[in-house]
Amino acid sequence: MKHSKTIIFFALSVLSLSSCVSVKEYQKSRLNDSEMILSNRKVEKEELNFQVIKEGAAGANSGKSGGGCGCN
């Protein structure tokens, strides 16, 4: 019983380590695709949305004014 647990442990270890791969130089260009980069406008919009929600400056649907408590 103990021997089978050891075999299962090593088999799972080998399977989990096989997923670690180093990226080759010619593959790194795919990581820098323009599709992967957020434009400045999207970042600014998300930051503003986050700021408005955290400060409670807009209601739940942001169409009405009022506090962020949901009691518009």
N, CA, C and O atoms as a CHARMM CRD file, in Angstrom:
* protein
*
  288
    1    1 MET  N      0.82000  -1.18800   0.00000 PROA 1      0.00000
    2    1 MET  CA     0.00000   0.00000   0.00000 PROA 1      0.00000
    3    1 MET  C      0.87300   1.26400   0.00000 PROA 1      0.00000
    4    1 MET  O      0.59800   2.21800  -0.72800 PROA 1      0.00000
    5    2 LYS  N      1.91600   1.25400   0.81900 PROA 2      0.00000
    6    2 LYS  CA     2.80400   2.40800   0.90200 PROA 2      0.00000
    7    2 LYS  C      3.57000   2.58500  -0.41000 PROA 2      0.00000
    8    2 LYS  O      3.83800   3.70900  -0.83500 PROA 2      0.00000
    9    3 HSD  N      3.91600   1.47300  -1.04100 PROA 3      0.00000
   10    3 HSD  CA     4.66100   1.51600  -2.29700 PROA 3      0.00000
   11    3 HSD  C      3.80500   2.13200  -3.41000 PROA 3      0.00000
   12    3 HSD  O      4.32200   2.89200  -4.22800 PROA 3      0.00000
   13    4 SER  N      2.52500   1.82000  -3.45000 PROA 4      0.00000
   14    4 SER  CA     1.65200   2.37200  -4.49000 PROA 4      0.00000
   15    4 SER  C      1.43000   3.87000  -4.28800 PROA 4      0.00000
   16    4 SER  O      1.30900   4.61000  -5.26400 PROA 4      0.00000
   17    5 LYS  N      1.37600   4.32600  -3.03900 PROA 5      0.00000
   18    5 LYS  CA     1.23000   5.76000  -2.77800 PROA 5      0.00000
   19    5 LYS  C      2.46000   6.51800  -3.25200 PROA 5      0.00000
   20    5 LYS  O      2.35300   7.63200  -3.76600 PROA 5      0.00000
   21    6 THR  N      3.62400   5.91200  -3.07800 PROA 6      0.00000
   22    6 THR  CA     4.86600   6.53900  -3.52600 PROA 6      0.00000
   23    6 THR  C      4.88800   6.65500  -5.04000 PROA 6      0.00000
   24    6 THR  O      5.29000   7.68600  -5.57900 PROA 6      0.00000
   25    7 ILE  N      4.46300   5.61100  -5.72500 PROA 7      0.00000
   26    7 ILE  CA     4.43300   5.63100  -7.19200 PROA 7      0.00000
   27    7 ILE  C      3.44900   6.69000  -7.68300 PROA 7      0.00000
   28    7 ILE  O      3.74800   7.42800  -8.62200 PROA 7      0.00000
   29    8 ILE  N      2.29300   6.76500  -7.06000 PROA 8      0.00000
   30    8 ILE  CA     1.29500   7.76100  -7.45700 PROA 8      0.00000
   31    8 ILE  C      1.82600   9.16900  -7.21000 PROA 8      0.00000
   32    8 ILE  O      1.62600  10.06100  -8.03500 PROA 8      0.00000
   33    9 PHE  N      2.49800   9.37500  -6.08700 PROA 9      0.00000
   34    9 PHE  CA     3.06500  10.68400  -5.77300 PROA 9      0.00000
   35    9 PHE  C      4.09000  11.10400  -6.82200 PROA 9      0.00000
   36    9 PHE  O      4.05500  12.23700  -7.30100 PROA 9      0.00000
   37   10 PHE  N      5.00000  10.20400  -7.18100 PROA 10     0.00000
   38   10 PHE  CA     6.01600  10.53900  -8.17900 PROA 10     0.00000
   39   10 PHE  C      5.40700  10.73000  -9.55900 PROA 10     0.00000
   40   10 PHE  O      5.86500  11.58400 -10.31800 PROA 10     0.00000
   41   11 ALA  N      4.39300   9.96000  -9.89700 PROA 11     0.00000
   42   11 ALA  CA     3.73300  10.12600 -11.19400 PROA 11     0.00000
   43   11 ALA  C      3.06200  11.49900 -11.28100 PROA 11     0.00000
   44   11 ALA  O      3.16300  12.17600 -12.30500 PROA 11     0.00000
   45   12 LEU  N      2.38500  11.90500 -10.22400 PROA 12     0.00000
   46   12 LEU  CA     1.75100  13.22300 -10.21700 PROA 12     0.00000
   47   12 LEU  C      2.78700  14.34200 -10.22900 PROA 12     0.00000
   48   12 LEU  O      2.57000  15.38600 -10.84400 PROA 12     0.00000
   49   13 SER  N      3.90400  14.12600  -9.55500 PROA 13     0.00000
   50   13 SER  CA     4.97000  15.12900  -9.55800 PROA 13     0.00000
   51   13 SER  C      5.54200  15.31500 -10.95300 PROA 13     0.00000
   52   13 SER  O      5.77000  16.44400 -11.38700 PROA 13     0.00000
   53   14 VAL  N      5.77300  14.22100 -11.65300 PROA 14     0.00000
   54   14 VAL  CA     6.31800  14.29400 -13.01000 PROA 14     0.00000
   55   14 VAL  C      5.32700  14.97900 -13.94200 PROA 14     0.00000
   56   14 VAL  O      5.72300  15.78800 -14.78000 PROA 14     0.00000
   57   15 LEU  N      4.05200  14.66500 -13.80400 PROA 15     0.00000
   58   15 LEU  CA     3.04200  15.29200 -14.65500 PROA 15     0.00000
   59   15 LEU  C      2.92200  16.78600 -14.38500 PROA 15     0.00000
   60   15 LEU  O      2.73700  17.56700 -15.31800 PROA 15     0.00000
   61   16 SER  N      3.02300  17.19000 -13.14000 PROA 16     0.00000
   62   16 SER  CA     2.90800  18.61500 -12.83400 PROA 16     0.00000
   63   16 SER  C      4.14900  19.39000 -13.26200 PROA 16     0.00000
   64   16 SER  O      4.03600  20.55500 -13.64300 PROA 16     0.00000
   65   17 LEU  N      5.31100  18.78500 -13.21000 PROA 17     0.00000
   66   17 LEU  CA     6.53500  19.47300 -13.61600 PROA 17     0.00000
   67   17 LEU  C      6.67500  19.56000 -15.12800 PROA 17     0.00000
   68   17 LEU  O      7.39600  20.42000 -15.63400 PROA 17     0.00000
   69   18 SER  N      6.00400  18.69200 -15.84300 PROA 18     0.00000
   70   18 SER  CA     6.12900  18.70900 -17.29800 PROA 18     0.00000
   71   18 SER  C      5.43500  19.91600 -17.91400 PROA 18     0.00000
   72   18 SER  O      5.67600  20.22600 -19.08000 PROA 18     0.00000
   73   19 SER  N      4.58600  20.60100 -17.16900 PROA 19     0.00000
   74   19 SER  CA     3.90200  21.76900 -17.70700 PROA 19     0.00000
   75   19 SER  C      4.76500  23.02500 -17.65400 PROA 19     0.00000
   76   19 SER  O      4.40700  24.02900 -18.27000 PROA 19     0.00000
   77   20 CYS  N      5.86200  23.00500 -16.95800 PROA 20     0.00000
   78   20 CYS  CA     6.76500  24.15100 -16.88900 PROA 20     0.00000
   79   20 CYS  C      7.67900  24.13200 -18.10400 PROA 20     0.00000
   80   20 CYS  O      8.43800  23.18500 -18.30900 PROA 20     0.00000
   81   21 VAL  N      7.59900  25.18400 -18.90400 PROA 21     0.00000
   82   21 VAL  CA     8.37000  25.24700 -20.13800 PROA 21     0.00000
   83   21 VAL  C      9.03800  26.61200 -20.21300 PROA 21     0.00000
   84   21 VAL  O      8.43000  27.62500 -19.86700 PROA 21     0.00000
   85   22 SER  N     10.26400  26.63900 -20.65500 PROA 22     0.00000
   86   22 SER  CA    10.91900  27.92700 -20.86400 PROA 22     0.00000
   87   22 SER  C     10.53600  28.45800 -22.24500 PROA 22     0.00000
   88   22 SER  O     10.41900  27.69700 -23.20600 PROA 22     0.00000
   89   23 VAL  N     10.34500  29.76900 -22.32700 PROA 23     0.00000
   90   23 VAL  CA     9.92500  30.40200 -23.57000 PROA 23     0.00000
   91   23 VAL  C     11.15800  30.69900 -24.40500 PROA 23     0.00000
   92   23 VAL  O     12.12600  31.28600 -23.92100 PROA 23     0.00000
   93   24 LYS  N     11.11000  30.29100 -25.65300 PROA 24     0.00000
   94   24 LYS  CA    12.23100  30.53000 -26.56900 PROA 24     0.00000
   95   24 LYS  C     12.15200  31.95900 -27.11500 PROA 24     0.00000
   96   24 LYS  O     11.09700  32.59200 -27.07000 PROA 24     0.00000
   97   25 GLU  N     13.26600  32.45300 -27.62600 PROA 25     0.00000
   98   25 GLU  CA    13.35000  33.83100 -28.10200 PROA 25     0.00000
   99   25 GLU  C     12.33000  34.12800 -29.19900 PROA 25     0.00000
  100   25 GLU  O     11.70500  35.18800 -29.17900 PROA 25     0.00000
  101   26 TYR  N     12.14900  33.22500 -30.14600 PROA 26     0.00000
  102   26 TYR  CA    11.22600  33.48700 -31.24200 PROA 26     0.00000
  103   26 TYR  C      9.76900  33.41300 -30.79100 PROA 26     0.00000
  104   26 TYR  O      8.88900  33.87400 -31.51800 PROA 26     0.00000
  105   27 GLN  N      9.48800  32.85200 -29.62600 PROA 27     0.00000
  106   27 GLN  CA     8.12700  32.79500 -29.11100 PROA 27     0.00000
  107   27 GLN  C      7.76900  34.03400 -28.29500 PROA 27     0.00000
  108   27 GLN  O      6.59100  34.29300 -28.05000 PROA 27     0.00000
  109   28 LYS  N      8.76400  34.79400 -27.87500 PROA 28     0.00000
  110   28 LYS  CA     8.51000  35.96200 -27.04100 PROA 28     0.00000
  111   28 LYS  C      7.80600  37.07500 -27.80100 PROA 28     0.00000
  112   28 LYS  O      7.13300  37.90400 -27.18900 PROA 28     0.00000
  113   29 SER  N      7.94500  37.11200 -29.11100 PROA 29     0.00000
  114   29 SER  CA     7.27500  38.15700 -29.88000 PROA 29     0.00000
  115   29 SER  C      5.76100  38.02300 -29.78800 PROA 29     0.00000
  116   29 SER  O      5.05000  39.02200 -29.89100 PROA 29     0.00000
  117   30 ARG  N      5.26500  36.83000 -29.59800 PROA 30     0.00000
  118   30 ARG  CA     3.81700  36.63200 -29.46300 PROA 30     0.00000
  119   30 ARG  C      3.30200  37.21200 -28.15600 PROA 30     0.00000
  120   30 ARG  O      2.13400  37.59200 -28.06400 PROA 30     0.00000
  121   31 LEU  N      4.14900  37.28300 -27.15800 PROA 31     0.00000
  122   31 LEU  CA     3.73100  37.84600 -25.87800 PROA 31     0.00000
  123   31 LEU  C      3.58300  39.36000 -25.94600 PROA 31     0.00000
  124   31 LEU  O      2.89800  39.95300 -25.11300 PROA 31     0.00000
  125   32 ASN  N      4.21400  39.98600 -26.92600 PROA 32     0.00000
  126   32 ASN  CA     4.18700  41.43900 -27.06500 PROA 32     0.00000
  127   32 ASN  C      3.23600  41.91100 -28.15200 PROA 32     0.00000
  128   32 ASN  O      3.41300  43.00800 -28.68200 PROA 32     0.00000
  129   33 ASP  N      2.23200  41.11200 -28.49700 PROA 33     0.00000
  130   33 ASP  CA     1.27100  41.51200 -29.51800 PROA 33     0.00000
  131   33 ASP  C      0.52900  42.76900 -29.07700 PROA 33     0.00000
  132   33 ASP  O      0.29900  42.98800 -27.88800 PROA 33     0.00000
  133   34 SER  N      0.16400  43.57900 -30.04600 PROA 34     0.00000
  134   34 SER  CA    -0.57300  44.79900 -29.72300 PROA 34     0.00000
  135   34 SER  C     -1.95600  44.48600 -29.16900 PROA 34     0.00000
  136   34 SER  O     -2.53800  45.31000 -28.46400 PROA 34     0.00000
  137   35 GLU  N     -2.48300  43.32500 -29.47200 PROA 35     0.00000
  138   35 GLU  CA    -3.79000  42.93700 -28.94400 PROA 35     0.00000
  139   35 GLU  C     -3.73900  42.70500 -27.44000 PROA 35     0.00000
  140   35 GLU  O     -4.76500  42.78600 -26.76500 PROA 35     0.00000
  141   36 MET  N     -2.55700  42.41800 -26.91000 PROA 36     0.00000
  142   36 MET  CA    -2.41300  42.13400 -25.49200 PROA 36     0.00000
  143   36 MET  C     -2.30000  43.41300 -24.65700 PROA 36     0.00000
  144   36 MET  O     -2.41900  43.36300 -23.43200 PROA 36     0.00000
  145   37 ILE  N     -2.07400  44.54800 -25.30300 PROA 37     0.00000
  146   37 ILE  CA    -1.84300  45.80600 -24.59800 PROA 37     0.00000
  147   37 ILE  C     -3.14100  46.60600 -24.55100 PROA 37     0.00000
  148   37 ILE  O     -3.80000  46.78500 -25.57500 PROA 37     0.00000
  149   38 LEU  N     -3.50600  47.08300 -23.37100 PROA 38     0.00000
  150   38 LEU  CA    -4.67000  47.94400 -23.24900 PROA 38     0.00000
  151   38 LEU  C     -4.31000  49.33800 -23.72900 PROA 38     0.00000
  152   38 LEU  O     -3.23000  49.85200 -23.43700 PROA 38     0.00000
  153   39 SER  N     -5.22300  49.94000 -24.46600 PROA 39     0.00000
  154   39 SER  CA    -4.96700  51.31200 -24.87200 PROA 39     0.00000
  155   39 SER  C     -5.13500  52.22300 -23.66100 PROA 39     0.00000
  156   39 SER  O     -5.75300  51.84100 -22.66700 PROA 39     0.00000
  157   40 ASN  N     -4.58800  53.41300 -23.75100 PROA 40     0.00000
  158   40 ASN  CA    -4.65900  54.34600 -22.62700 PROA 40     0.00000
  159   40 ASN  C     -6.09600  54.68500 -22.26800 PROA 40     0.00000
  160   40 ASN  O     -6.41900  54.86200 -21.09300 PROA 40     0.00000
  161   41 ARG  N     -6.95000  54.77700 -23.26300 PROA 41     0.00000
  162   41 ARG  CA    -8.35100  55.13600 -23.01100 PROA 41     0.00000
  163   41 ARG  C     -9.03800  54.06400 -22.17200 PROA 41     0.00000
  164   41 ARG  O     -9.79300  54.38900 -21.25700 PROA 41     0.00000
  165   42 LYS  N     -8.79100  52.81400 -22.46700 PROA 42     0.00000
  166   42 LYS  CA    -9.41600  51.73700 -21.70600 PROA 42     0.00000
  167   42 LYS  C     -8.92800  51.74600 -20.26000 PROA 42     0.00000
  168   42 LYS  O     -9.71000  51.52700 -19.33500 PROA 42     0.00000
  169   43 VAL  N     -7.65500  51.99800 -20.07100 PROA 43     0.00000
  170   43 VAL  CA    -7.09700  52.03800 -18.72300 PROA 43     0.00000
  171   43 VAL  C     -7.69800  53.20200 -17.94400 PROA 43     0.00000
  172   43 VAL  O     -8.10400  53.04400 -16.79300 PROA 43     0.00000
  173   44 GLU  N     -7.75400  54.37000 -18.57700 PROA 44     0.00000
  174   44 GLU  CA    -8.32400  55.53700 -17.91300 PROA 44     0.00000
  175   44 GLU  C     -9.78500  55.30700 -17.55300 PROA 44     0.00000
  176   44 GLU  O    -10.23000  55.69700 -16.47400 PROA 44     0.00000
  177   45 LYS  N    -10.52900  54.67900 -18.45000 PROA 45     0.00000
  178   45 LYS  CA   -11.94300  54.42500 -18.20000 PROA 45     0.00000
  179   45 LYS  C    -12.12300  53.47300 -17.02100 PROA 45     0.00000
  180   45 LYS  O    -12.99100  53.68700 -16.17500 PROA 45     0.00000
  181   46 GLU  N    -11.31200  52.43300 -16.96500 PROA 46     0.00000
  182   46 GLU  CA   -11.40300  51.48400 -15.85700 PROA 46     0.00000
  183   46 GLU  C    -10.99900  52.13000 -14.53400 PROA 46     0.00000
  184   46 GLU  O    -11.62100  51.87300 -13.50300 PROA 46     0.00000
  185   47 GLU  N     -9.95900  52.96700 -14.56000 PROA 47     0.00000
  186   47 GLU  CA    -9.53700  53.64500 -13.33500 PROA 47     0.00000
  187   47 GLU  C    -10.61000  54.61000 -12.84000 PROA 47     0.00000
  188   47 GLU  O    -10.86900  54.69400 -11.64000 PROA 47     0.00000
  189   48 LEU  N    -11.23400  55.33800 -13.76700 PROA 48     0.00000
  190   48 LEU  CA   -12.29500  56.26100 -13.38700 PROA 48     0.00000
  191   48 LEU  C    -13.49000  55.50000 -12.82300 PROA 48     0.00000
  192   48 LEU  O    -14.07200  55.91500 -11.82100 PROA 48     0.00000
  193   49 ASN  N    -13.85400  54.40200 -13.45100 PROA 49     0.00000
  194   49 ASN  CA   -14.96300  53.58500 -12.97400 PROA 49     0.00000
  195   49 ASN  C    -14.67300  53.06500 -11.57000 PROA 49     0.00000
  196   49 ASN  O    -15.54100  53.09600 -10.69800 PROA 49     0.00000
  197   50 PHE  N    -13.45900  52.59100 -11.35800 PROA 50     0.00000
  198   50 PHE  CA   -13.06000  52.08500 -10.04700 PROA 50     0.00000
  199   50 PHE  C    -13.11400  53.19300  -9.00800 PROA 50     0.00000
  200   50 PHE  O    -13.59000  52.97800  -7.89300 PROA 50     0.00000
  201   51 GLN  N    -12.62500  54.38200  -9.36700 PROA 51     0.00000
  202   51 GLN  CA   -12.60500  55.50700  -8.43700 PROA 51     0.00000
  203   51 GLN  C    -14.02500  55.92900  -8.07900 PROA 51     0.00000
  204   51 GLN  O    -14.31200  56.20500  -6.91400 PROA 51     0.00000
  205   52 VAL  N    -14.90400  55.98000  -9.05500 PROA 52     0.00000
  206   52 VAL  CA   -16.28200  56.39000  -8.81100 PROA 52     0.00000
  207   52 VAL  C    -16.97800  55.39400  -7.90000 PROA 52     0.00000
  208   52 VAL  O    -17.71700  55.78500  -6.99700 PROA 52     0.00000
  209   53 ILE  N    -16.74700  54.11700  -8.12900 PROA 53     0.00000
  210   53 ILE  CA   -17.39200  53.09000  -7.31700 PROA 53     0.00000
  211   53 ILE  C    -16.85100  53.12100  -5.89000 PROA 53     0.00000
  212   53 ILE  O    -17.62400  53.02800  -4.93700 PROA 53     0.00000
  213   54 LYS  N    -15.54000  53.24900  -5.73400 PROA 54     0.00000
  214   54 LYS  CA   -14.94700  53.23800  -4.39400 PROA 54     0.00000
  215   54 LYS  C    -15.35500  54.46900  -3.58500 PROA 54     0.00000
  216   54 LYS  O    -15.53600  54.37200  -2.37200 PROA 54     0.00000
  217   55 GLU  N    -15.50000  55.61500  -4.23200 PROA 55     0.00000
  218   55 GLU  CA   -15.85600  56.82900  -3.51500 PROA 55     0.00000
  219   55 GLU  C    -17.34400  56.91700  -3.24300 PROA 55     0.00000
  220   55 GLU  O    -17.77300  57.70900  -2.40300 PROA 55     0.00000
  221   56 GLY  N    -18.13600  56.12000  -3.93700 PROA 56     0.00000
  222   56 GLY  CA   -19.58100  56.18600  -3.76300 PROA 56     0.00000
  223   56 GLY  C    -20.18300  57.41800  -4.39600 PROA 56     0.00000
  224   56 GLY  O    -21.22500  57.89800  -3.95200 PROA 56     0.00000
  225   57 ALA  N    -19.53400  57.94400  -5.44000 PROA 57     0.00000
  226   57 ALA  CA   -19.99800  59.15900  -6.08000 PROA 57     0.00000
  227   57 ALA  C    -21.11400  58.90700  -7.07900 PROA 57     0.00000
  228   57 ALA  O    -21.71000  59.86300  -7.57700 PROA 57     0.00000
  229   58 ALA  N    -21.41200  57.66700  -7.38400 PROA 58     0.00000
  230   58 ALA  CA   -22.47300  57.34700  -8.33000 PROA 58     0.00000
  231   58 ALA  C    -23.31800  56.22800  -7.75300 PROA 58     0.00000
  232   58 ALA  O    -22.86700  55.46400  -6.90000 PROA 58     0.00000
  233   59 GLY  N    -24.53100  56.14300  -8.22500 PROA 59     0.00000
  234   59 GLY  CA   -25.42200  55.08600  -7.77500 PROA 59     0.00000
  235   59 GLY  C    -25.06300  53.75000  -8.38500 PROA 59     0.00000
  236   59 GLY  O    -24.04300  53.61600  -9.06100 PROA 59     0.00000
  237   60 ALA  N    -25.90000  52.77100  -8.14600 PROA 60     0.00000
  238   60 ALA  CA   -25.61300  51.41900  -8.60300 PROA 60     0.00000
  239   60 ALA  C    -25.59300  51.31500 -10.11600 PROA 60     0.00000
  240   60 ALA  O    -24.75700  50.60600 -10.67600 PROA 60     0.00000
  241   61 ASN  N    -26.50200  52.01000 -10.78500 PROA 61     0.00000
  242   61 ASN  CA   -26.52700  51.93200 -12.24600 PROA 61     0.00000
  243   61 ASN  C    -25.85000  53.12500 -12.88900 PROA 61     0.00000
  244   61 ASN  O    -25.84300  53.22900 -14.11500 PROA 61     0.00000
  245   62 SER  N    -25.29500  54.00700 -12.12500 PROA 62     0.00000
  246   62 SER  CA   -24.55900  55.21100 -12.52200 PROA 62     0.00000
  247   62 SER  C    -25.35000  56.11200 -13.46600 PROA 62     0.00000
  248   62 SER  O    -24.77400  57.02000 -14.06500 PROA 62     0.00000
  249   63 GLY  N    -26.63500  55.88800 -13.60900 PROA 63     0.00000
  250   63 GLY  CA   -27.47300  56.77300 -14.39300 PROA 63     0.00000
  251   63 GLY  C    -28.11600  57.83500 -13.52300 PROA 63     0.00000
  252   63 GLY  O    -28.51300  58.89300 -14.01100 PROA 63     0.00000
  253   64 LYS  N    -28.21700  57.55400 -12.25200 PROA 64     0.00000
  254   64 LYS  CA   -28.82200  58.48400 -11.30200 PROA 64     0.00000
  255   64 LYS  C    -27.73600  59.00900 -10.37100 PROA 64     0.00000
  256   64 LYS  O    -26.73200  58.34300 -10.12100 PROA 64     0.00000
  257   65 SER  N    -27.95700  60.19100  -9.87300 PROA 65     0.00000
  258   65 SER  CA   -26.98400  60.70300  -8.90800 PROA 65     0.00000
  259   65 SER  C    -27.38100  60.25600  -7.51400 PROA 65     0.00000
  260   65 SER  O    -28.54000  59.93300  -7.25500 PROA 65     0.00000
  261   66 GLY  N    -26.43900  60.24400  -6.65400 PROA 66     0.00000
  262   66 GLY  CA   -26.69700  59.84800  -5.28100 PROA 66     0.00000
  263   66 GLY  C    -25.53400  59.06400  -4.73300 PROA 66     0.00000
  264   66 GLY  O    -24.52100  58.87400  -5.40600 PROA 66     0.00000
  265   67 GLY  N    -25.68300  58.62100  -3.53000 PROA 67     0.00000
  266   67 GLY  CA   -24.61800  57.87000  -2.88300 PROA 67     0.00000
  267   67 GLY  C    -24.51900  56.46100  -3.41600 PROA 67     0.00000
  268   67 GLY  O    -25.40900  55.99400  -4.12600 PROA 67     0.00000
  269   68 GLY  N    -23.45400  55.79100  -3.08000 PROA 68     0.00000
  270   68 GLY  CA   -23.23900  54.42300  -3.52300 PROA 68     0.00000
  271   68 GLY  C    -23.91100  53.40000  -2.63700 PROA 68     0.00000
  272   68 GLY  O    -23.62600  52.20600  -2.73400 PROA 68     0.00000
  273   69 CYS  N    -24.81400  53.86200  -1.76300 PROA 69     0.00000
  274   69 CYS  CA   -25.45400  52.94500  -0.81900 PROA 69     0.00000
  275   69 CYS  C    -26.59600  52.17500  -1.45400 PROA 69     0.00000
  276   69 CYS  O    -27.07600  51.21300  -0.85400 PROA 69     0.00000
  277   70 GLY  N    -27.05000  52.55100  -2.63400 PROA 70     0.00000
  278   70 GLY  CA   -28.14200  51.85800  -3.30600 PROA 70     0.00000
  279   70 GLY  C    -29.50100  52.39400  -2.91400 PROA 70     0.00000
  280   70 GLY  O    -30.51200  51.77300  -3.24100 PROA 70     0.00000
  281   71 CYS  N    -29.56500  53.51900  -2.22900 PROA 71     0.00000
  282   71 CYS  CA   -30.84600  54.08000  -1.78600 PROA 71     0.00000
  283   71 CYS  C    -31.22900  55.28400  -2.63200 PROA 71     0.00000
  284   71 CYS  O    -31.66400  56.30500  -2.09800 PROA 71     0.00000
  285   72 ASN  N    -31.07400  55.17500  -3.92500 PROA 72     0.00000
  286   72 ASN  CA   -31.35100  56.30300  -4.83100 PROA 72     0.00000
  287   72 ASN  C    -32.83500  56.53600  -4.89500 PROA 72     0.00000
  288   72 ASN  O    -33.28800  57.43900  -5.60000 PROA 72     0.00000
